Amino acid sequence: MTDYYGDVLRASAPNVPPDEMPNLSSIAKERSIPDIVKFLRLVLALAVKSDKKEDYVQKIYTLSPETQKSLMYLLQQVRAILFRIENRSSRHHHQDIFQAMDC
């Protein structure tokens, strides 16, 4: 997925907190629901950032209302996670600027 960010989106992958990273072995071996949800959140984050996001939105509208509601809930989680990551990155950026200015 990080390659997709770089190769296709031409952006650096978000610095996802370790507790938000899915354990792919747990998904494969144990069918871990929490890790599947984390994986789906990352896939949704890619879809939201892609050039084809409008296509994905149109496909979502063709799904059942229950499925749409579940996806919207996951999308809200993705947005919250990305917001936290972006705020943390901008805080570090501002701290780096102040440090460079000896403040």
Phi and psi in radians as a Rosetta constraint file:
Dihedral C 1 N 2 CA 2 C 2 CIRCULARHARMONIC -1.151 0.35
Dihedral N 2 CA 2 C 2 N 3 CIRCULARHARMONIC -0.578 0.35
Dihedral C 2 N 3 CA 3 C 3 CIRCULARHARMONIC -1.113 0.35
Dihedral N 3 CA 3 C 3 N 4 CIRCULARHARMONIC -0.660 0.35
Dihedral C 3 N 4 CA 4 C 4 CIRCULARHARMONIC -1.068 0.35
Dihedral N 4 CA 4 C 4 N 5 CIRCULARHARMONIC -0.771 0.35
Dihedral C 4 N 5 CA 5 C 5 CIRCULARHARMONIC -0.981 0.35
Dihedral N 5 CA 5 C 5 N 6 CIRCULARHARMONIC -0.837 0.35
Dihedral C 5 N 6 CA 6 C 6 CIRCULARHARMONIC -1.277 0.35
Dihedral N 6 CA 6 C 6 N 7 CIRCULARHARMONIC -0.829 0.35
Dihedral C 6 N 7 CA 7 C 7 CIRCULARHARMONIC -1.328 0.35
Dihedral N 7 CA 7 C 7 N 8 CIRCULARHARMONIC -0.721 0.35
Dihedral C 7 N 8 CA 8 C 8 CIRCULARHARMONIC -1.724 0.35
Dihedral N 8 CA 8 C 8 N 9 CIRCULARHARMONIC -0.846 0.35
Dihedral C 8 N 9 CA 9 C 9 CIRCULARHARMONIC -1.456 0.35
Dihedral N 9 CA 9 C 9 N 10 CIRCULARHARMONIC -0.239 0.35
Dihedral C 9 N 10 CA 10 C 10 CIRCULARHARMONIC 0.972 0.35
Dihedral N 10 CA 10 C 10 N 11 CIRCULARHARMONIC 0.741 0.35
Dihedral C 10 N 11 CA 11 C 11 CIRCULARHARMONIC -2.435 0.35
Dihedral N 11 CA 11 C 11 N 12 CIRCULARHARMONIC 2.745 0.35
Dihedral C 11 N 12 CA 12 C 12 CIRCULARHARMONIC -1.378 0.35
Dihedral N 12 CA 12 C 12 N 13 CIRCULARHARMONIC 2.512 0.35
Dihedral C 12 N 13 CA 13 C 13 CIRCULARHARMONIC -1.158 0.35
Dihedral N 13 CA 13 C 13 N 14 CIRCULARHARMONIC 2.513 0.35
Dihedral C 13 N 14 CA 14 C 14 CIRCULARHARMONIC -1.115 0.35
Dihedral N 14 CA 14 C 14 N 15 CIRCULARHARMONIC 2.576 0.35
Dihedral C 14 N 15 CA 15 C 15 CIRCULARHARMONIC -1.413 0.35
Dihedral N 15 CA 15 C 15 N 16 CIRCULARHARMONIC 1.457 0.35
Dihedral C 15 N 16 CA 16 C 16 CIRCULARHARMONIC -1.258 0.35
Dihedral N 16 CA 16 C 16 N 17 CIRCULARHARMONIC 2.280 0.35
Dihedral C 16 N 17 CA 17 C 17 CIRCULARHARMONIC -1.014 0.35
Dihedral N 17 CA 17 C 17 N 18 CIRCULARHARMONIC 2.528 0.35
Dihedral C 17 N 18 CA 18 C 18 CIRCULARHARMONIC -0.939 0.35
Dihedral N 18 CA 18 C 18 N 19 CIRCULARHARMONIC -0.621 0.35
Dihedral C 18 N 19 CA 19 C 19 CIRCULARHARMONIC -1.254 0.35
Dihedral N 19 CA 19 C 19 N 20 CIRCULARHARMONIC -0.183 0.35
Dihedral C 19 N 20 CA 20 C 20 CIRCULARHARMONIC -1.727 0.35
Dihedral N 20 CA 20 C 20 N 21 CIRCULARHARMONIC -0.098 0.35
Dihedral C 20 N 21 CA 21 C 21 CIRCULARHARMONIC -1.430 0.35
Dihedral N 21 CA 21 C 21 N 22 CIRCULARHARMONIC 2.286 0.35
Dihedral C 21 N 22 CA 22 C 22 CIRCULARHARMONIC -1.300 0.35
Dihedral N 22 CA 22 C 22 N 23 CIRCULARHARMONIC 2.579 0.35
Dihedral C 22 N 23 CA 23 C 23 CIRCULARHARMONIC -1.620 0.35
Dihedral N 23 CA 23 C 23 N 24 CIRCULARHARMONIC 1.793 0.35
Dihedral C 23 N 24 CA 24 C 24 CIRCULARHARMONIC -1.149 0.35
Dihedral N 24 CA 24 C 24 N 25 CIRCULARHARMONIC -0.538 0.35
Dihedral C 24 N 25 CA 25 C 25 CIRCULARHARMONIC -1.132 0.35
Dihedral N 25 CA 25 C 25 N 26 CIRCULARHARMONIC -0.707 0.35
Dihedral C 25 N 26 CA 26 C 26 CIRCULARHARMONIC -1.135 0.35
Dihedral N 26 CA 26 C 26 N 27 CIRCULARHARMONIC -0.615 0.35
Dihedral C 26 N 27 CA 27 C 27 CIRCULARHARMONIC -1.138 0.35
Dihedral N 27 CA 27 C 27 N 28 CIRCULARHARMONIC -0.818 0.35
Dihedral C 27 N 28 CA 28 C 28 CIRCULARHARMONIC -1.214 0.35
Dihedral N 28 CA 28 C 28 N 29 CIRCULARHARMONIC -0.757 0.35
Dihedral C 28 N 29 CA 29 C 29 CIRCULARHARMONIC -1.532 0.35
Dihedral N 29 CA 29 C 29 N 30 CIRCULARHARMONIC -0.675 0.35
Dihedral C 29 N 30 CA 30 C 30 CIRCULARHARMONIC -2.027 0.35
Dihedral N 30 CA 30 C 30 N 31 CIRCULARHARMONIC -0.053 0.35
Dihedral C 30 N 31 CA 31 C 31 CIRCULARHARMONIC 0.955 0.35
Dihedral N 31 CA 31 C 31 N 32 CIRCULARHARMONIC 0.782 0.35
Dihedral C 31 N 32 CA 32 C 32 CIRCULARHARMONIC -1.097 0.35
Dihedral N 32 CA 32 C 32 N 33 CIRCULARHARMONIC 1.974 0.35
Dihedral C 32 N 33 CA 33 C 33 CIRCULARHARMONIC -1.070 0.35
Dihedral N 33 CA 33 C 33 N 34 CIRCULARHARMONIC -0.820 0.35
Dihedral C 33 N 34 CA 34 C 34 CIRCULARHARMONIC -1.024 0.35
Dihedral N 34 CA 34 C 34 N 35 CIRCULARHARMONIC -0.656 0.35
Dihedral C 34 N 35 CA 35 C 35 CIRCULARHARMONIC -1.286 0.35
Dihedral N 35 CA 35 C 35 N 36 CIRCULARHARMONIC -0.575 0.35
Dihedral C 35 N 36 CA 36 C 36 CIRCULARHARMONIC -1.121 0.35
Dihedral N 36 CA 36 C 36 N 37 CIRCULARHARMONIC -0.729 0.35
Dihedral C 36 N 37 CA 37 C 37 CIRCULARHARMONIC -1.100 0.35
Dihedral N 37 CA 37 C 37 N 38 CIRCULARHARMONIC -0.756 0.35
Dihedral C 37 N 38 CA 38 C 38 CIRCULARHARMONIC -1.069 0.35
Dihedral N 38 CA 38 C 38 N 39 CIRCULARHARMONIC -0.725 0.35
Dihedral C 38 N 39 CA 39 C 39 CIRCULARHARMONIC -1.095 0.35
Dihedral N 39 CA 39 C 39 N 40 CIRCULARHARMONIC -0.796 0.35
Dihedral C 39 N 40 CA 40 C 40 CIRCULARHARMONIC -1.076 0.35
Dihedral N 40 CA 40 C 40 N 41 CIRCULARHARMONIC -0.655 0.35
Dihedral C 40 N 41 CA 41 C 41 CIRCULARHARMONIC -1.069 0.35
Dihedral N 41 CA 41 C 41 N 42 CIRCULARHARMONIC -0.718 0.35
Dihedral C 41 N 42 CA 42 C 42 CIRCULARHARMONIC -1.155 0.35
Dihedral N 42 CA 42 C 42 N 43 CIRCULARHARMONIC -0.702 0.35
Dihedral C 42 N 43 CA 43 C 43 CIRCULARHARMONIC -1.102 0.35
Dihedral N 43 CA 43 C 43 N 44 CIRCULARHARMONIC -0.755 0.35
Dihedral C 43 N 44 CA 44 C 44 CIRCULARHARMONIC -1.101 0.35
Dihedral N 44 CA 44 C 44 N 45 CIRCULARHARMONIC -0.650 0.35
Dihedral C 44 N 45 CA 45 C 45 CIRCULARHARMONIC -1.076 0.35
Dihedral N 45 CA 45 C 45 N 46 CIRCULARHARMONIC -0.702 0.35
Dihedral C 45 N 46 CA 46 C 46 CIRCULARHARMONIC -1.128 0.35
Dihedral N 46 CA 46 C 46 N 47 CIRCULARHARMONIC -0.749 0.35
Dihedral C 46 N 47 CA 47 C 47 CIRCULARHARMONIC -1.108 0.35
Dihedral N 47 CA 47 C 47 N 48 CIRCULARHARMONIC -0.712 0.35
Dihedral C 47 N 48 CA 48 C 48 CIRCULARHARMONIC -1.143 0.35
Dihedral N 48 CA 48 C 48 N 49 CIRCULARHARMONIC -0.574 0.35
Dihedral C 48 N 49 CA 49 C 49 CIRCULARHARMONIC -1.528 0.35
Dihedral N 49 CA 49 C 49 N 50 CIRCULARHARMONIC -0.193 0.35
Dihedral C 49 N 50 CA 50 C 50 CIRCULARHARMONIC -1.401 0.35
Dihedral N 50 CA 50 C 50 N 51 CIRCULARHARMONIC 2.869 0.35
Dihedral C 50 N 51 CA 51 C 51 CIRCULARHARMONIC -1.199 0.35
Dihedral N 51 CA 51 C 51 N 52 CIRCULARHARMONIC -0.345 0.35
Dihedral C 51 N 52 CA 52 C 52 CIRCULARHARMONIC -1.710 0.35
Dihedral N 52 CA 52 C 52 N 53 CIRCULARHARMONIC 0.337 0.35
Dihedral C 52 N 53 CA 53 C 53 CIRCULARHARMONIC -1.036 0.35
Dihedral N 53 CA 53 C 53 N 54 CIRCULARHARMONIC -0.588 0.35
Dihedral C 53 N 54 CA 54 C 54 CIRCULARHARMONIC -1.137 0.35
Dihedral N 54 CA 54 C 54 N 55 CIRCULARHARMONIC -0.648 0.35
Dihedral C 54 N 55 CA 55 C 55 CIRCULARHARMONIC -1.086 0.35
Dihedral N 55 CA 55 C 55 N 56 CIRCULARHARMONIC -0.734 0.35
Dihedral C 55 N 56 CA 56 C 56 CIRCULARHARMONIC -1.149 0.35
Dihedral N 56 CA 56 C 56 N 57 CIRCULARHARMONIC -0.688 0.35
Dihedral C 56 N 57 CA 57 C 57 CIRCULARHARMONIC -1.080 0.35
Dihedral N 57 CA 57 C 57 N 58 CIRCULARHARMONIC -0.767 0.35
Dihedral C 57 N 58 CA 58 C 58 CIRCULARHARMONIC -1.064 0.35
Dihedral N 58 CA 58 C 58 N 59 CIRCULARHARMONIC -0.676 0.35
Dihedral C 58 N 59 CA 59 C 59 CIRCULARHARMONIC -1.194 0.35
Dihedral N 59 CA 59 C 59 N 60 CIRCULARHARMONIC -0.621 0.35
Dihedral C 59 N 60 CA 60 C 60 CIRCULARHARMONIC -1.075 0.35
Dihedral N 60 CA 60 C 60 N 61 CIRCULARHARMONIC -0.668 0.35
Dihedral C 60 N 61 CA 61 C 61 CIRCULARHARMONIC -1.112 0.35
Dihedral N 61 CA 61 C 61 N 62 CIRCULARHARMONIC -0.341 0.35
Dihedral C 61 N 62 CA 62 C 62 CIRCULARHARMONIC -1.495 0.35
Dihedral N 62 CA 62 C 62 N 63 CIRCULARHARMONIC -0.131 0.35
Dihedral C 62 N 63 CA 63 C 63 CIRCULARHARMONIC -1.445 0.35
Dihedral N 63 CA 63 C 63 N 64 CIRCULARHARMONIC 2.909 0.35
Dihedral C 63 N 64 CA 64 C 64 CIRCULARHARMONIC -1.119 0.35
Dihedral N 64 CA 64 C 64 N 65 CIRCULARHARMONIC 2.700 0.35
Dihedral C 64 N 65 CA 65 C 65 CIRCULARHARMONIC -0.983 0.35
Dihedral N 65 CA 65 C 65 N 66 CIRCULARHARMONIC -0.657 0.35
Dihedral C 65 N 66 CA 66 C 66 CIRCULARHARMONIC -1.117 0.35
Dihedral N 66 CA 66 C 66 N 67 CIRCULARHARMONIC -0.762 0.35
Dihedral C 66 N 67 CA 67 C 67 CIRCULARHARMONIC -1.155 0.35
Dihedral N 67 CA 67 C 67 N 68 CIRCULARHARMONIC -0.720 0.35
Dihedral C 67 N 68 CA 68 C 68 CIRCULARHARMONIC -1.040 0.35
Dihedral N 68 CA 68 C 68 N 69 CIRCULARHARMONIC -0.748 0.35
Dihedral C 68 N 69 CA 69 C 69 CIRCULARHARMONIC -1.100 0.35
Dihedral N 69 CA 69 C 69 N 70 CIRCULARHARMONIC -0.738 0.35
Dihedral C 69 N 70 CA 70 C 70 CIRCULARHARMONIC -1.117 0.35
Dihedral N 70 CA 70 C 70 N 71 CIRCULARHARMONIC -0.755 0.35
Dihedral C 70 N 71 CA 71 C 71 CIRCULARHARMONIC -1.144 0.35
Dihedral N 71 CA 71 C 71 N 72 CIRCULARHARMONIC -0.679 0.35
Dihedral C 71 N 72 CA 72 C 72 CIRCULARHARMONIC -1.119 0.35
Dihedral N 72 CA 72 C 72 N 73 CIRCULARHARMONIC -0.667 0.35
Dihedral C 72 N 73 CA 73 C 73 CIRCULARHARMONIC -1.092 0.35
Dihedral N 73 CA 73 C 73 N 74 CIRCULARHARMONIC -0.797 0.35
Dihedral C 73 N 74 CA 74 C 74 CIRCULARHARMONIC -1.109 0.35
Dihedral N 74 CA 74 C 74 N 75 CIRCULARHARMONIC -0.696 0.35
Dihedral C 74 N 75 CA 75 C 75 CIRCULARHARMONIC -1.106 0.35
Dihedral N 75 CA 75 C 75 N 76 CIRCULARHARMONIC -0.661 0.35
Dihedral C 75 N 76 CA 76 C 76 CIRCULARHARMONIC -1.104 0.35
Dihedral N 76 CA 76 C 76 N 77 CIRCULARHARMONIC -0.681 0.35
Dihedral C 76 N 77 CA 77 C 77 CIRCULARHARMONIC -1.124 0.35
Dihedral N 77 CA 77 C 77 N 78 CIRCULARHARMONIC -0.748 0.35
Dihedral C 77 N 78 CA 78 C 78 CIRCULARHARMONIC -1.064 0.35
Dihedral N 78 CA 78 C 78 N 79 CIRCULARHARMONIC -0.818 0.35
Dihedral C 78 N 79 CA 79 C 79 CIRCULARHARMONIC -1.048 0.35
Dihedral N 79 CA 79 C 79 N 80 CIRCULARHARMONIC -0.721 0.35
Dihedral C 79 N 80 CA 80 C 80 CIRCULARHARMONIC -1.122 0.35
Dihedral N 80 CA 80 C 80 N 81 CIRCULARHARMONIC -0.735 0.35
Dihedral C 80 N 81 CA 81 C 81 CIRCULARHARMONIC -1.136 0.35
Dihedral N 81 CA 81 C 81 N 82 CIRCULARHARMONIC -0.814 0.35
Dihedral C 81 N 82 CA 82 C 82 CIRCULARHARMONIC -1.106 0.35
Dihedral N 82 CA 82 C 82 N 83 CIRCULARHARMONIC -0.655 0.35
Dihedral C 82 N 83 CA 83 C 83 CIRCULARHARMONIC -1.088 0.35
Dihedral N 83 CA 83 C 83 N 84 CIRCULARHARMONIC -0.787 0.35
Dihedral C 83 N 84 CA 84 C 84 CIRCULARHARMONIC -1.088 0.35
Dihedral N 84 CA 84 C 84 N 85 CIRCULARHARMONIC -0.737 0.35
Dihedral C 84 N 85 CA 85 C 85 CIRCULARHARMONIC -1.114 0.35
Dihedral N 85 CA 85 C 85 N 86 CIRCULARHARMONIC -0.803 0.35
Dihedral C 85 N 86 CA 86 C 86 CIRCULARHARMONIC -1.124 0.35
Dihedral N 86 CA 86 C 86 N 87 CIRCULARHARMONIC -0.707 0.35
Dihedral C 86 N 87 CA 87 C 87 CIRCULARHARMONIC -1.141 0.35
Dihedral N 87 CA 87 C 87 N 88 CIRCULARHARMONIC -0.720 0.35
Dihedral C 87 N 88 CA 88 C 88 CIRCULARHARMONIC -1.119 0.35
Dihedral N 88 CA 88 C 88 N 89 CIRCULARHARMONIC -0.723 0.35
Dihedral C 88 N 89 CA 89 C 89 CIRCULARHARMONIC -1.129 0.35
Dihedral N 89 CA 89 C 89 N 90 CIRCULARHARMONIC -0.749 0.35
Dihedral C 89 N 90 CA 90 C 90 CIRCULARHARMONIC -1.201 0.35
Dihedral N 90 CA 90 C 90 N 91 CIRCULARHARMONIC -0.604 0.35
Dihedral C 90 N 91 CA 91 C 91 CIRCULARHARMONIC -1.111 0.35
Dihedral N 91 CA 91 C 91 N 92 CIRCULARHARMONIC -0.757 0.35
Dihedral C 91 N 92 CA 92 C 92 CIRCULARHARMONIC -1.119 0.35
Dihedral N 92 CA 92 C 92 N 93 CIRCULARHARMONIC -0.678 0.35
Dihedral C 92 N 93 CA 93 C 93 CIRCULARHARMONIC -1.091 0.35
Dihedral N 93 CA 93 C 93 N 94 CIRCULARHARMONIC -0.789 0.35
Dihedral C 93 N 94 CA 94 C 94 CIRCULARHARMONIC -1.150 0.35
Dihedral N 94 CA 94 C 94 N 95 CIRCULARHARMONIC -0.673 0.35
Dihedral C 94 N 95 CA 95 C 95 CIRCULARHARMONIC -1.095 0.35
Dihedral N 95 CA 95 C 95 N 96 CIRCULARHARMONIC -0.717 0.35
Dihedral C 95 N 96 CA 96 C 96 CIRCULARHARMONIC -1.095 0.35
Dihedral N 96 CA 96 C 96 N 97 CIRCULARHARMONIC -0.707 0.35
Dihedral C 96 N 97 CA 97 C 97 CIRCULARHARMONIC -1.097 0.35
Dihedral N 97 CA 97 C 97 N 98 CIRCULARHARMONIC -0.813 0.35
Dihedral C 97 N 98 CA 98 C 98 CIRCULARHARMONIC -1.109 0.35
Dihedral N 98 CA 98 C 98 N 99 CIRCULARHARMONIC -0.686 0.35
Dihedral C 98 N 99 CA 99 C 99 CIRCULARHARMONIC -1.104 0.35
Dihedral N 99 CA 99 C 99 N 100 CIRCULARHARMONIC -0.697 0.35
Dihedral C 99 N 100 CA 100 C 100 CIRCULARHARMONIC -1.138 0.35
Dihedral N 100 CA 100 C 100 N 101 CIRCULARHARMONIC -0.524 0.35
Dihedral C 100 N 101 CA 101 C 101 CIRCULARHARMONIC -1.567 0.35
Dihedral N 101 CA 101 C 101 N 102 CIRCULARHARMONIC 0.058 0.35
Dihedral C 101 N 102 CA 102 C 102 CIRCULARHARMONIC 1.031 0.35
Dihedral N 102 CA 102 C 102 N 103 CIRCULARHARMONIC 0.703 0.35
